Amino acid sequence: MDYTPDAGTITMFSTSWCGYCRRLKSQLDAQGIGYTEVNIEEVEGTAELVASLNGGNQTVPTVIFPDGSTATNPSVADVRTRLSV
């Protein structure tokens, strides 16, 4: 499956217990930045995808940007910059 998001949004891989994920979601919501959240514990194959992006580690939040680039635990400022919003 292709998780590349539409322009102006991100795909964020997370888990239900991830404090960093909750913080980033709250900041994205406050700034009006759109995202699709994918829980790697619930969606088959996504834990492996995240591990492949992070040197074998299932580190969340991992974000995919519209250009296909990724970031692990980015700040909301980094997300804004990379989305040019």
N, C-alpha and C positions, 0 to 999 in steps of 0.2 A: 504494500500500500504506500502511496505517496503522501507524506505529511507536510509537504511544502505548502505554506499558507498563501492566501491571497495578498495582494499588495496592501500595505498599511496595517497588517496584522501579523501575529506570530502563532506558532504552535508551541505549546509548553508541555513537556513531559513532566509528570509529577507523581507523588504518592499521597495517600490520604493523611499520613502522619508527618509529612515534611513541613517543618516550620518555615524554611526558606521559601518553599513554594507558596505557602499562605501569605507570607509577607509580599512576595512579588505580585501575586494576584491582587492583593489589596492596593498596591501601588499602581498597577496597571488600570484597575477599576477607577481609582481616584483621578488618573490622568486621561481616562477615556480611550485607552489603547485596547483595541480588540485582540482577543486571543481565543484559541481553541485549546482546551486542556485535555490531555490524554493521560489517564492513570496507568502507569506501567505495570501495576499489579492486577489490573482488570482486562487490559487489551492485549490479546495474544500477539507475541512477537515484538512488542515494543520495549520490553526490558532488554532484550538482545540488541535491538537497534540502539538504544541509549548506551549500552555497554560498548558497542562498536564505535560510537562517537567519542567515548571517554576513556580510551585505552584499556578497555576491559572492565571498567567500573560502572555500576548502575547509579551514577550521580545525577540527582535532580535538585533543582529544576534544570533541565536541559531545554534550550530553546532553538527552534529552527526559524530562520528569517525567510522572507519571500525570495531572496536571491540564492537560497539553498545553503547559506552559511549557518553555522551553529555557535552557540555560546553556552557555557555551563555556569549557572548561578549568576547571571548578569544583573547589574544594577538597572533600575528603571531608566536612569539617564543614558546608559549604554543602549538600551532597547530603543529609546527615543531617537538617539543619534543614528543608529543603524536603520531605523525606519524613516528617518528624515521627517519626523513630526514634531 
